[in-house]
Amino acid sequence: MKGIRPATATDHCLGDIARDLLADLRRLDRQVKDNEAQMRDALAAARTSLTSLPGLGTVLAAKLLGHVGDISRFPTDHHFASYVGSAPLDASSGKRVRHRLNIGGIRALNSALHIIAVCQIRNDGRGRE
């Protein structure tokens, strides 16, 4: 933009807007990098091995730890599935046995688990097995 001279007041205004947007993008980029560093530090302090699992990076691991905390508070994996909202709900009546989708639970966790599952299915290795 240094070699371009605005011809009209509108061009000058557009240049100002472009400079402001560029400054905002740089600020947001710094904030994202700082946030990622804070998440890495928090994961290191928690001494978790979540990031060693396939399909689970820093952001998803931090999201899981932030929502769940200590996993030992759930007596079984069924309790955890119910908490997240990934366990189906019983909708049986009489002799007819049916289940329906659970729309409760913590949707952000359910979404994170879905992303992890898709990443694991997409790649060969431990997660696919």
OpenMM code with the backbone's topology and positions (N, CA, C; nanometers):
from openmm import Vec3, app, unit

residues = "MET LYS GLY ILE ARG PRO ALA THR ALA THR ASP HIS CYS LEU GLY ASP ILE ALA ARG ASP LEU LEU ALA ASP LEU ARG ARG LEU ASP ARG GLN VAL LYS ASP ASN GLU ALA GLN MET ARG ASP ALA LEU ALA ALA ALA ARG THR SER LEU THR SER LEU PRO GLY LEU GLY THR VAL LEU ALA ALA LYS LEU LEU GLY HIS VAL GLY ASP ILE SER ARG PHE PRO THR ASP HIS HIS PHE ALA SER TYR VAL GLY SER ALA PRO LEU ASP ALA SER SER GLY LYS ARG VAL ARG HIS ARG LEU ASN ILE GLY GLY ILE ARG ALA LEU ASN SER ALA LEU HIS ILE ILE ALA VAL CYS GLN ILE ARG ASN ASP GLY ARG GLY ARG GLU".split()
positions = [
    Vec3(0.0818, -0.1189, 0.0000),
    Vec3(0.0000, 0.0000, 0.0000),
    Vec3(0.0865, 0.1258, 0.0000),
    Vec3(0.2165, 0.1081, 0.0196),
    Vec3(0.3029, 0.2260, 0.0250),
    Vec3(0.3130, 0.2952, -0.1097),
    Vec3(0.3102, 0.2183, -0.2194),
    Vec3(0.3250, 0.2770, -0.3513),
    Vec3(0.1945, 0.3251, -0.4120),
    Vec3(0.0837, 0.3026, -0.3447),
    Vec3(-0.0465, 0.3405, -0.3994),
    Vec3(-0.0917, 0.4706, -0.3341),
    Vec3(-0.1240, 0.5668, -0.4162),
    Vec3(-0.1738, 0.6951, -0.3667),
    Vec3(-0.3243, 0.7001, -0.3908),
    Vec3(-0.4022, 0.7295, -0.2860),
    Vec3(-0.5472, 0.7385, -0.3053),
    Vec3(-0.5831, 0.8582, -0.3927),
    Vec3(-0.6686, 0.8315, -0.4915),
    Vec3(-0.7083, 0.9373, -0.5854),
    Vec3(-0.8254, 1.0188, -0.5315),
    Vec3(-0.9133, 0.9539, -0.4561),
    Vec3(-1.0324, 1.0232, -0.4060),
    Vec3(-1.0422, 1.0055, -0.2550),
    Vec3(-1.1360, 1.0765, -0.1968),
    Vec3(-1.1596, 1.0634, -0.0528),
    Vec3(-1.2081, 0.9224, -0.0189),
    Vec3(-1.2844, 0.8632, -0.1100),
    Vec3(-1.3331, 0.7268, -0.0888),
    Vec3(-1.2163, 0.6284, -0.0858),
    Vec3(-1.1219, 0.6448, -0.1777),
    Vec3(-1.0034, 0.5589, -0.1800),
    Vec3(-0.9228, 0.5745, -0.0510),
    Vec3(-0.9117, 0.6963, -0.0015),
    Vec3(-0.8398, 0.7224, 0.1228),
    Vec3(-0.9107, 0.6522, 0.2399),
    Vec3(-1.0427, 0.6592, 0.2421),
    Vec3(-1.1231, 0.5952, 0.3465),
    Vec3(-1.1074, 0.4428, 0.3413),
    Vec3(-1.1088, 0.3874, 0.2196),
    Vec3(-1.0908, 0.2433, 0.2035),
    Vec3(-0.9528, 0.1989, 0.2514),
    Vec3(-0.8527, 0.2793, 0.2270),
    Vec3(-0.7181, 0.2496, 0.2758),
    Vec3(-0.7119, 0.2465, 0.4271),
    Vec3(-0.7806, 0.3443, 0.4906),
    Vec3(-0.7865, 0.3471, 0.6372),
    Vec3(-0.8547, 0.2217, 0.6917),
    Vec3(-0.9638, 0.1825, 0.6278),
    Vec3(-1.0365, 0.0619, 0.6708),
    Vec3(-0.9480, -0.0616, 0.6549),
    Vec3(-0.8752, -0.0697, 0.5429),
    Vec3(-0.7871, -0.1838, 0.5189),
    Vec3(-0.6766, -0.1902, 0.6244),
    Vec3(-0.6189, -0.0749, 0.6600),
    Vec3(-0.5151, -0.0723, 0.7631),
    Vec3(-0.5713, -0.1159, 0.8983),
    Vec3(-0.6916, -0.0696, 0.9314),
    Vec3(-0.7551, -0.1093, 1.0574),
    Vec3(-0.7820, -0.2596, 1.0614),
    Vec3(-0.8309, -0.3136, 0.9495),
    Vec3(-0.8571, -0.4576, 0.9434),
    Vec3(-0.7289, -0.5387, 0.9581),
    Vec3(-0.6236, -0.4942, 0.8947),
    Vec3(-0.4956, -0.5626, 0.9043),
    Vec3(-0.4426, -0.5589, 1.0474),
    Vec3(-0.4565, -0.4465, 1.1141),
    Vec3(-0.4146, -0.4356, 1.2540),
    Vec3(-0.4967, -0.5296, 1.3420),
    Vec3(-0.6280, -0.5373, 1.3166),
    Vec3(-0.7144, -0.6290, 1.3927),
    Vec3(-0.6738, -0.7743, 1.3704),
    Vec3(-0.6436, -0.8108, 1.2463),
    Vec3(-0.6025, -0.9485, 1.2163),
    Vec3(-0.4727, -0.9837, 1.2869),
    Vec3(-0.3788, -0.8912, 1.2872),
    Vec3(-0.2518, -0.9169, 1.3560),
    Vec3(-0.2728, -0.9322, 1.5059),
    Vec3(-0.3592, -0.8480, 1.5636),
    Vec3(-0.3891, -0.8572, 1.7074),
    Vec3(-0.4557, -0.9905, 1.7399),
    Vec3(-0.5540, -1.0310, 1.6581),
    Vec3(-0.6219, -1.1581, 1.6813),
    Vec3(-0.5282, -1.2761, 1.6643),
    Vec3(-0.4377, -1.2682, 1.5688),
    Vec3(-0.3401, -1.3749, 1.5487),
    Vec3(-0.2500, -1.3893, 1.6714),
    Vec3(-0.2069, -1.2770, 1.7298),
    Vec3(-0.1266, -1.2817, 1.8526),
    Vec3(-0.2065, -1.3432, 1.9667),
    Vec3(-0.3351, -1.3062, 1.9777),
    Vec3(-0.4183, -1.3605, 2.0845),
    Vec3(-0.4375, -1.5108, 2.0698),
    Vec3(-0.4549, -1.5597, 1.9468),
    Vec3(-0.4694, -1.7034, 1.9233),
    Vec3(-0.3422, -1.7761, 1.9645),
    Vec3(-0.2268, -1.7224, 1.9271),
    Vec3(-0.0992, -1.7854, 1.9641),
    Vec3(-0.0814, -1.7864, 2.1153),
    Vec3(-0.1160, -1.6758, 2.1824),
    Vec3(-0.1068, -1.6704, 2.3282),
    Vec3(-0.2017, -1.7701, 2.3929),
    Vec3(-0.3227, -1.7819, 2.3384),
    Vec3(-0.4212, -1.8758, 2.3910),
    Vec3(-0.3728, -2.0194, 2.3762),
    Vec3(-0.3151, -2.0524, 2.2614),
    Vec3(-0.2630, -2.1874, 2.2405),
    Vec3(-0.1491, -2.2175, 2.3380),
    Vec3(-0.0645, -2.1190, 2.3650),
    Vec3(0.0440, -2.1386, 2.4610),
    Vec3(-0.0121, -2.1626, 2.6012),
    Vec3(-0.1164, -2.0894, 2.6384),
    Vec3(-0.1800, -2.1094, 2.7686),
    Vec3(-0.2418, -2.2484, 2.7786),
    Vec3(-0.3037, -2.2957, 2.6680),
    Vec3(-0.3622, -2.4301, 2.6693),
    Vec3(-0.2536, -2.5356, 2.6837),
    Vec3(-0.1421, -2.5188, 2.6133),
    Vec3(-0.0310, -2.6149, 2.6256),
    Vec3(0.0219, -2.6176, 2.7682),
    Vec3(0.0348, -2.5005, 2.8304),
    Vec3(0.0818, -2.4934, 2.9690),
    Vec3(-0.0164, -2.5617, 3.0642),
    Vec3(-0.1454, -2.5386, 3.0419),
    Vec3(-0.2470, -2.6009, 3.1277),
    Vec3(-0.2462, -2.7530, 3.1119),
    Vec3(-0.2291, -2.8011, 2.9897),
    Vec3(-0.2225, -2.9457, 2.9676),
    Vec3(-0.0981, -3.0057, 3.0324),
    Vec3(0.0134, -2.9344, 3.0251),
    Vec3(0.1354, -2.9830, 3.0892),
    Vec3(0.1193, -2.9863, 3.2413),
    Vec3(0.0534, -2.8852, 3.2972),
    Vec3(0.0311, -2.8809, 3.4418),
    Vec3(-0.0636, -2.9919, 3.4872),
    Vec3(-0.1584, -3.0285, 3.4003),
    Vec3(-0.2534, -3.1349, 3.4352),
    Vec3(-0.1928, -3.2738, 3.4193),
    Vec3(-0.0755, -3.2802, 3.3569),
    Vec3(-0.0066, -3.4080, 3.3338),
    Vec3(-0.0974, -3.5099, 3.2661),
    Vec3(-0.1611, -3.4664, 3.1609),
    Vec3(-0.2516, -3.5538, 3.0874),
    Vec3(-0.1808, -3.6131, 2.9664),
    Vec3(-0.2275, -3.7288, 2.9268),
    Vec3(-0.1730, -3.7935, 2.8073),
    Vec3(-0.2738, -3.7879, 2.6927),
    Vec3(-0.3710, -3.6995, 2.7037),
    Vec3(-0.4748, -3.6896, 2.6009),
    Vec3(-0.4179, -3.6579, 2.4636),
    Vec3(-0.3183, -3.5716, 2.4578),
    Vec3(-0.2644, -3.5309, 2.3276),
    Vec3(-0.1872, -3.6432, 2.2590),
    Vec3(-0.1585, -3.7508, 2.3302),
    Vec3(-0.0907, -3.8643, 2.2660),
    Vec3(-0.1893, -3.9521, 2.1899),
    Vec3(-0.3183, -3.9324, 2.2122),
    Vec3(-0.4199, -4.0092, 2.1403),
    Vec3(-0.4341, -3.9574, 1.9983),
    Vec3(-0.4545, -4.0471, 1.9023),
    Vec3(-0.4709, -4.0007, 1.7642),
    Vec3(-0.5981, -3.9173, 1.7480),
    Vec3(-0.5869, -3.8069, 1.6755),
    Vec3(-0.7021, -3.7214, 1.6492),
    Vec3(-0.7330, -3.6227, 1.7593),
    Vec3(-0.6448, -3.6125, 1.8565),
    Vec3(-0.6705, -3.5260, 1.9718),
    Vec3(-0.5534, -3.4301, 1.9889),
    Vec3(-0.5745, -3.3049, 1.9514),
    Vec3(-0.4708, -3.2037, 1.9622),
    Vec3(-0.4862, -3.1204, 2.0880),
    Vec3(-0.4132, -3.0119, 2.0906),
    Vec3(-0.4099, -2.9254, 2.2078),
    Vec3(-0.5465, -2.8641, 2.2379),
    Vec3(-0.6135, -2.8140, 2.1365),
    Vec3(-0.7408, -2.7438, 2.1579),
    Vec3(-0.8480, -2.8400, 2.2087),
    Vec3(-0.8623, -2.9559, 2.1442),
    Vec3(-0.9656, -3.0511, 2.1874),
    Vec3(-0.9336, -3.1083, 2.3250),
    Vec3(-0.8060, -3.1338, 2.3528),
    Vec3(-0.7688, -3.1849, 2.4848),
    Vec3(-0.8015, -3.0826, 2.5935),
    Vec3(-0.7728, -2.9554, 2.5666),
    Vec3(-0.8042, -2.8499, 2.6637),
    Vec3(-0.9556, -2.8375, 2.6831),
    Vec3(-1.0302, -2.8513, 2.5732),
    Vec3(-1.1763, -2.8441, 2.5823),
    Vec3(-1.2308, -2.9596, 2.6677),
    Vec3(-1.1795, -3.0802, 2.6440),
    Vec3(-1.2238, -3.1960, 2.7224),
    Vec3(-1.1909, -3.1786, 2.8697),
    Vec3(-1.0664, -3.1399, 2.8993),
    Vec3(-1.0287, -3.1211, 3.0394),
    Vec3(-1.1077, -3.0096, 3.1058),
    Vec3(-1.1344, -2.9039, 3.0311),
    Vec3(-1.2104, -2.7923, 3.0873),
    Vec3(-1.3519, -2.8301, 3.1245),
    Vec3(-1.4161, -2.9113, 3.0409),
    Vec3(-1.5539, -2.9515, 3.0688),
    Vec3(-1.5617, -3.0676, 3.1684),
    Vec3(-1.4752, -3.1659, 3.1528),
    Vec3(-1.4866, -3.2896, 3.2304),
    Vec3(-1.4133, -3.2802, 3.3631),
    Vec3(-1.2937, -3.2240, 3.3622),
    Vec3(-1.2138, -3.2218, 3.4841),
    Vec3(-1.1568, -3.3592, 3.5114),
    Vec3(-1.1815, -3.4109, 3.6289),
    Vec3(-1.1313, -3.5428, 3.6683),
    Vec3(-1.2267, -3.6508, 3.6182),
    Vec3(-1.1781, -3.7360, 3.5289),
    Vec3(-1.2617, -3.8398, 3.4683),
    Vec3(-1.3051, -3.9445, 3.5707),
    Vec3(-1.2328, -3.9560, 3.6798),
    Vec3(-1.2665, -4.0583, 3.7796),
    Vec3(-1.3977, -4.0281, 3.8521),
    Vec3(-1.4524, -3.9102, 3.8314),
    Vec3(-1.5823, -3.8803, 3.8945),
    Vec3(-1.6968, -3.9546, 3.8290),
    Vec3(-1.6717, -4.0143, 3.7112),
    Vec3(-1.7725, -4.0953, 3.6446),
    Vec3(-1.7443, -4.2421, 3.6764),
    Vec3(-1.8378, -4.3109, 3.7432),
    Vec3(-1.8111, -4.4498, 3.7830),
    Vec3(-1.7896, -4.5447, 3.6641),
    Vec3(-1.8606, -4.5216, 3.5543),
    Vec3(-1.8477, -4.6094, 3.4378),
    Vec3(-1.8439, -4.5250, 3.3111),
    Vec3(-1.8076, -4.5900, 3.2010),
    Vec3(-1.8084, -4.5201, 3.0722),
    Vec3(-1.9509, -4.4851, 3.0303),
    Vec3(-2.0503, -4.5597, 3.0793),
    Vec3(-2.1902, -4.5299, 3.0488),
    Vec3(-2.2340, -4.3980, 3.1133),
    Vec3(-2.1855, -4.3718, 3.2340),
    Vec3(-2.2169, -4.2450, 3.3002),
    Vec3(-2.1572, -4.1275, 3.2210),
    Vec3(-2.0344, -4.1465, 3.1734),
    Vec3(-1.9703, -4.0419, 3.0935),
    Vec3(-2.0469, -4.0187, 2.9634),
    Vec3(-2.0881, -4.1260, 2.8960),
    Vec3(-2.1636, -4.1134, 2.7707),
    Vec3(-2.2956, -4.0403, 2.7946),
    Vec3(-2.3585, -4.0677, 2.9062),
    Vec3(-2.4829, -3.9990, 2.9393),
    Vec3(-2.4574, -3.8508, 2.9673),
    Vec3(-2.3485, -3.8199, 3.0359),
    Vec3(-2.3121, -3.6815, 3.0667),
    Vec3(-2.2860, -3.6018, 2.9392),
    Vec3(-2.2178, -3.6643, 2.8449),
    Vec3(-2.1832, -3.5984, 2.7196),
    Vec3(-2.3045, -3.5876, 2.6280),
    Vec3(-2.3933, -3.6851, 2.6348),
    Vec3(-2.5107, -3.6867, 2.5477),
    Vec3(-2.4927, -3.7787, 2.4288),
    Vec3(-2.3950, -3.8688, 2.4362),
    Vec3(-2.3735, -3.9621, 2.3261),
    Vec3(-2.4421, -4.0961, 2.3494),
    Vec3(-2.4988, -4.1184, 2.4662),
    Vec3(-2.5712, -4.2423, 2.4953),
    Vec3(-2.7153, -4.2288, 2.4461),
    Vec3(-2.7663, -4.3287, 2.3757),
    Vec3(-2.9050, -4.3203, 2.3292),
    Vec3(-3.0032, -4.3306, 2.4455),
    Vec3(-3.1191, -4.2721, 2.4267),
    Vec3(-3.2233, -4.2772, 2.5288),
    Vec3(-3.3225, -4.3877, 2.4958),
    Vec3(-3.3696, -4.4549, 2.5988),
    Vec3(-3.4669, -4.5622, 2.5807),
    Vec3(-3.6032, -4.5015, 2.5469),
    Vec3(-3.6620, -4.5473, 2.4359),
    Vec3(-3.7941, -4.4996, 2.3943),
    Vec3(-3.8856, -4.6187, 2.3704),
    Vec3(-3.8662, -4.7234, 2.4504),
    Vec3(-3.9425, -4.8469, 2.4335),
    Vec3(-4.0831, -4.8301, 2.4883),
    Vec3(-4.1736, -4.9091, 2.4289),
    Vec3(-4.3117, -4.9104, 2.4749),
    Vec3(-4.3660, -5.0506, 2.4524),
    Vec3(-4.4086, -5.1129, 2.5606),
    Vec3(-4.4606, -5.2489, 2.5486),
    Vec3(-4.3518, -5.3437, 2.5022),
    Vec3(-4.3828, -5.4244, 2.3985),
    Vec3(-4.2851, -5.5198, 2.3466),
    Vec3(-4.1895, -5.4561, 2.2463),
    Vec3(-4.2222, -5.3374, 2.2026),
    Vec3(-4.1383, -5.2695, 2.1036),
    Vec3(-4.0193, -5.2019, 2.1738),
    Vec3(-3.8976, -5.2452, 2.1377),
    Vec3(-3.7760, -5.1907, 2.1968),
    Vec3(-3.7161, -5.0906, 2.0973),
    Vec3(-3.7070, -4.9649, 2.1417),
    Vec3(-3.6519, -4.8598, 2.0559),
    Vec3(-3.5633, -4.7680, 2.1392),
    Vec3(-3.4758, -4.6993, 2.0677),
    Vec3(-3.3916, -4.5979, 2.1290),
    Vec3(-3.3952, -4.4744, 2.0402),
    Vec3(-3.3775, -4.3596, 2.1011),
    Vec3(-3.3752, -4.2370, 2.0227),
    Vec3(-3.2502, -4.1569, 2.0568),
    Vec3(-3.2210, -4.0619, 1.9702),
    Vec3(-3.1027, -3.9788, 1.9866),
    Vec3(-3.1170, -3.8904, 2.1094),
    Vec3(-3.0126, -3.8845, 2.1861),
    Vec3(-3.0093, -3.8003, 2.3044),
    Vec3(-2.9701, -3.6597, 2.2617),
    Vec3(-3.0591, -3.5630, 2.2758),
    Vec3(-3.0272, -3.4251, 2.2388),
    Vec3(-2.9852, -3.3438, 2.3602),
    Vec3(-2.9715, -3.4109, 2.4740),
    Vec3(-2.9253, -3.3446, 2.5951),
    Vec3(-2.7752, -3.3550, 2.6070),
    Vec3(-2.7260, -3.3370, 2.7244),
    Vec3(-2.5824, -3.3462, 2.7472),
    Vec3(-2.5117, -3.2189, 2.7058),
    Vec3(-2.3828, -3.2242, 2.7108),
    Vec3(-2.3012, -3.1091, 2.6746),
    Vec3(-2.2652, -3.1222, 2.5276),
    Vec3(-2.3264, -3.0412, 2.4459),
    Vec3(-2.3118, -3.0526, 2.3009),
    Vec3(-2.1687, -3.0235, 2.2559),
    Vec3(-2.0989, -2.9344, 2.3238),
    Vec3(-1.9609, -2.9034, 2.2871),
    Vec3(-1.8712, -3.0262, 2.3046),
    Vec3(-1.8949, -3.1023, 2.4112),
    Vec3(-1.8182, -3.2251, 2.4316),
    Vec3(-1.8561, -3.3310, 2.3293),
    Vec3(-1.9836, -3.3426, 2.3024),
    Vec3(-2.0295, -3.4394, 2.2025),
    Vec3(-1.9669, -3.4070, 2.0676),
    Vec3(-1.9614, -3.2810, 2.0326),
    Vec3(-1.9001, -3.2383, 1.9072),
    Vec3(-1.7507, -3.2692, 1.9063),
    Vec3(-1.6822, -3.2456, 2.0176),
    Vec3(-1.5387, -3.2746, 2.0259),
    Vec3(-1.5128, -3.4240, 2.0095),
    Vec3(-1.5947, -3.5066, 2.0727),
    Vec3(-1.5791, -3.6522, 2.0589),
    Vec3(-1.6040, -3.6964, 1.9153),
    Vec3(-1.6984, -3.6321, 1.8497),
    Vec3(-1.7266, -3.6640, 1.7090),
    Vec3(-1.6057, -3.6293, 1.6214),
    Vec3(-1.5457, -3.5140, 1.6436),
    Vec3(-1.4284, -3.4732, 1.5662),
    Vec3(-1.3142, -3.5721, 1.5879),
    Vec3(-1.2932, -3.6133, 1.7116),
    Vec3(-1.1879, -3.7099, 1.7430),
    Vec3(-1.2144, -3.8419, 1.6706),
    Vec3(-1.3390, -3.8883, 1.6750),
    Vec3(-1.3740, -4.0149, 1.6098),
    Vec3(-1.3524, -4.0075, 1.4587),
    Vec3(-1.3922, -3.8981, 1.3975),
    Vec3(-1.3744, -3.8827, 1.2529),
    Vec3(-1.2262, -3.8817, 1.2179),
    Vec3(-1.1441, -3.8123, 1.2959),
    Vec3(-0.9996, -3.8094, 1.2708),
    Vec3(-0.9377, -3.9482, 1.2873),
    Vec3(-0.9841, -4.0230, 1.3862),
    Vec3(-0.9301, -4.1563, 1.4075),
    Vec3(-0.9719, -4.2531, 1.2976),
    Vec3(-1.0930, -4.2417, 1.2489),
    Vec3(-1.1404, -4.3296, 1.1428),
    Vec3(-1.0694, -4.2986, 1.0122),
    Vec3(-1.0391, -4.1724, 0.9904),
    Vec3(-0.9773, -4.1288, 0.8658),
    Vec3(-0.8354, -4.1822, 0.8494),
    Vec3(-0.7641, -4.2023, 0.9594),
    Vec3(-0.6238, -4.2432, 0.9548),
    Vec3(-0.6073, -4.3853, 1.0059),
    Vec3(-0.5073, -4.4555, 0.9524),
    Vec3(-0.4747, -4.5887, 1.0029),
    Vec3(-0.4107, -4.5762, 1.1391),
    Vec3(-0.4211, -4.6835, 1.2163),
    Vec3(-0.3544, -4.6834, 1.3472),
    Vec3(-0.4453, -4.7292, 1.4568),
    Vec3(-0.4046, -4.6923, 1.5780),
    Vec3(-0.4728, -4.7385, 1.6988),
    Vec3(-0.6193, -4.6990, 1.7036),
    Vec3(-0.6512, -4.5780, 1.6617),
    Vec3(-0.7887, -4.5308, 1.6687),
    Vec3(-0.8817, -4.6046, 1.5736),
    Vec3(-0.8297, -4.6465, 1.4595),
    Vec3(-0.9124, -4.7155, 1.3607),
    Vec3(-0.9401, -4.8591, 1.4016),
    Vec3(-0.8471, -4.9181, 1.4741),
    Vec3(-0.8634, -5.0561, 1.5159),
    Vec3(-0.9747, -5.0657, 1.6177),
] * unit.nanometer
topology = app.Topology()
chain = topology.addChain("A")
for resn in residues:
    res = topology.addResidue(resn, chain)
    for name in ("N", "CA", "C"):
        topology.addAtom(name, app.Element.getBySymbol(name[0]), res)
